Amino acid sequence: MTGDLQFSWELSGSGWATCRIADTAEEQKNFVSYCTDALADLLFRVAGLYGTSPVQRVSFDLEPAEVRWRLRRRGADVDIAIYRFPDMATSWDAPDEDGTLSWNST
């Protein structure tokens, strides 16, 4: 789906942040743990799209679940696919497609 993209990151308690991404069709909201530096990781990966790698990935720890964002550069556009895994401890080396696609947009 291509459309207006909205993103927000809000501290929502001691050790947690609410991450929201939405387009004109749907939204994804997750409560992200402080166990990783998720926002900095996301910004680093977005900047990485300007390098030689057209695909970047970033994981958010939801304790115990994981959501993994796959960012794929396609010319001037970026495809965003978010996969959900039930347990971050066992999914760290799993392919994206082993997770459940929970949101995607361009």
Secondary structure, DSSP 8 states (H G I E B T S, - for coil): --S--EEEEEEEETTEEEEEEE-SS-EEEEEEETTS-HHHHHHHHHHHTTSS-SEEEEEEE-SS-EEEEEEEEETTEEEEEEEEES-HHHHTTS-GGGSEEEEEE-
